[in-house]
Amino acid sequence: MKLKDKAVLITGATSGIGAACARVFAAEGARVMLTGRDEGRGQKVLAGLPKSANAAFLAGDVKARAFCDRVVDETCARFGRIDCLVNNAGIIHRTDALATSDEDWLEAMAVNVNAVFFLARAAVRAMKRQGTGGSIVMMSSEWGITAGKGHVAYCTTKGAVANMTRALALDHIEDGIRVNAVCPGEVRTPMLEAGLLRRGYEIEEGFKRLGATLPIGRVAEPEEVARVMLFLASDDASYMAGALVSVDAGSSVR
């Protein structure tokens, strides 16, 4: 097992890629602390994990800096340590600059940038205190490397995560802490479903049409991204730091 007995904190774990990470990491022996805003959905994810899994869920809003510190502390209290942070929680506003309200811009920054930093800082602090290093897997996006029309706040924040990843990697590699990021393209998640509905598509037809525009010919499943995140979290990626790993069917290299 790639993560046997490793203590892992996964944010945004109540749906999509975060929930897939919970399943994939637990199956590889990790002890997992999950967090998200919805208690009911969090308990549903917990119930779907293997019966042997050592897992817990803590509801909270990562926009609050105090909660970012608390969930790292709770992970250490439950498991005695934290070996990996999967910094996954995020939101999207599908608007250009003129249609983006001040509130939407600030919310995107609070969730996609501020919370990501606060969680990473708390995890680094705990890992340094342990003295045994660890790994942090950040969630950027294909649009953190390139860009997407009509998504200015999302693209800006995911670009910030990409460069935050590289800066953190340089700062903390000597502490034995590896920081890397995944940059997914189109993935079958509630976030993408909402975007398709907004454009007037029936869900499955929307996925089919969107998939046909991609080099690989289909939309990704959440587990396909989660398995790359598992690799980055594990010792298999022991020589990787500051990497931005595209999981986008080749879209960003067209």
Residue pairs with C-beta under 8 A, 6 or more apart in sequence:
1 28
1 29
2 28
2 29
2 230
2 233
2 234
2 235
2 236
3 25
3 28
3 29
3 30
3 83
3 84
3 230
3 233
3 234
4 28
4 29
4 30
5 29
5 30
5 31
6 29
6 30
6 31
6 83
6 84
6 233
7 30
7 31
7 33
7 75
7 76
7 78
7 79
7 80
7 81
7 82
7 83
7 84
8 25
8 30
8 31
8 32
8 33
8 82
8 83
8 84
8 85
8 86
8 233
9 32
9 33
9 35
9 71
9 72
9 75
9 82
9 84
9 85
9 86
9 119
9 123
10 18
10 21
10 22
10 25
10 32
10 33
10 34
10 35
10 86
10 88
11 18
11 35
11 36
11 62
11 71
11 85
11 86
11 87
11 88
11 89
11 115
11 119
12 18
12 35
12 36
12 62
12 88
12 89
12 90
12 139
13 19
13 21
13 22
13 34
13 35
13 36
13 42
13 45
13 57
13 88
14 34
14 36
14 37
14 38
14 41
14 42
14 44
14 45
15 36
15 41
15 45
15 189
15 190
16 187
16 189
16 190
16 191
16 222
17 88
17 139
17 184
17 187
17 189
17 222
17 225
17 226
17 229
18 34
18 36
18 86
18 88
18 89
19 45
19 48
19 222
20 221
20 222
20 223
20 225
20 226
21 86
21 88
21 226
21 229
21 230
22 32
22 34
22 45
22 46
22 49
22 55
23 48
23 49
23 223
23 226
24 223
24 226
24 227
24 229
24 230
25 32
25 86
25 226
25 230
25 233
26 32
26 49
26 50
26 53
26 55
27 50
28 230
28 234
30 84
31 54
31 55
31 78
31 79
32 49
32 53
32 54
32 55
32 56
33 55
33 56
33 57
33 58
33 71
33 74
33 75
33 78
33 79
34 42
34 45
34 46
34 55
34 56
34 57
34 58
35 42
35 57
35 58
35 59
35 60
35 62
35 71
35 89
36 42
36 57
36 59
36 89
37 59
37 60
37 61
38 59
39 57
39 59
42 57
42 59
43 57
45 57
46 55
46 56
46 57
49 55
54 79
56 78
58 70
58 71
58 74
60 67
60 70
60 71
61 67
62 68
62 71
62 89
62 111
62 115
62 118
62 119
63 107
63 110
63 111
63 114
63 115
65 114
65 115
65 118
68 115
68 118
68 119
68 122
69 118
69 122
71 119
72 82
72 85
72 119
72 122
72 123
72 125
72 126
73 122
73 126
75 82
76 82
76 126
81 126
81 130
81 132
82 123
82 126
82 127
82 130
82 134
83 127
83 132
83 134
83 135
84 134
84 135
84 136
84 137
84 233
85 119
85 120
85 123
85 134
85 135
85 136
85 137
86 137
86 139
86 229
86 233
87 116
87 119
87 120
87 136
87 137
87 138
87 139
88 137
88 139
88 229
89 111
89 115
89 116
89 139
90 111
90 112
90 139
90 157
90 158
91 107
91 108
91 111
91 112
92 108
92 151
92 154
92 191
92 195
93 100
93 104
93 105
93 107
93 108
93 151
93 153
93 154
94 150
94 151
94 154
94 195
94 198
95 104
95 150
95 151
95 152
95 153
96 149
96 150
96 152
97 152
100 152
100 153
104 153
105 153
108 153
108 154
108 156
108 157
109 153
109 157
112 154
112 157
112 158
112 160
112 161
113 157
113 160
113 161
113 164
116 138
116 139
116 161
116 164
117 164
120 136
120 138
120 164
120 168
120 179
123 134
123 136
124 136
124 168
124 172
124 175
124 177
127 133
127 134
127 175
127 176
127 177
128 172
128 175
128 177
132 176
133 175
133 176
133 177
133 178
134 176
134 177
134 178
135 177
135 178
135 179
135 180
135 232
135 233
135 234
135 237
136 168
136 177
136 178
136 179
136 180
137 180
137 181
137 182
137 229
137 232
137 233
138 161
138 164
138 165
138 179
138 180
138 181
138 182
139 161
139 181
139 182
139 184
140 158
140 159
140 161
140 162
140 165
140 181
140 182
140 183
140 244
141 154
141 155
141 158
141 161
141 183
141 184
142 148
142 183
142 184
142 185
142 246
142 248
142 251
142 252
143 151
143 154
143 155
143 158
143 159
144 155
144 158
144 159
144 160
144 161
144 162
144 181
144 183
144 244
145 159
145 162
145 183
145 244
145 246
145 252
146 252
147 155
148 154
148 155
158 183
161 181
162 181
162 183
162 244
165 179
165 180
165 181
165 242
165 244
166 242
166 244
168 179
169 178
169 179
169 180
169 241
169 242
170 241
170 242
172 179
173 179
173 241
173 242
178 232
178 237
178 238
178 240
178 241
179 241
179 242
180 232
180 237
180 240
180 241
180 242
180 243
180 244
180 245
181 243
181 244
181 245
182 225
182 228
182 229
182 232
182 245
182 247
183 244
183 245
183 246
183 247
183 248
183 252
184 220
184 225
184 247
184 248
185 214
185 220
185 246
185 247
185 248
185 249
185 251
185 252
186 192
186 210
186 211
186 214
186 219
186 220
186 248
186 249
186 251
187 219
187 220
187 221
187 222
187 224
187 225
188 207
188 219
188 220
188 221
188 222
189 222
192 207
192 210
192 219
193 203
193 206
196 203
196 206
196 207
196 210
197 203
197 206
199 206
201 209
207 219
210 219
211 217
211 218
211 219
214 249
214 250
214 251
215 249
215 250
215 251
215 254
216 249
216 250
217 249
218 249
220 247
220 249
224 247
225 247
228 245
228 247
231 237
232 240
232 243
232 245
246 252
246 253
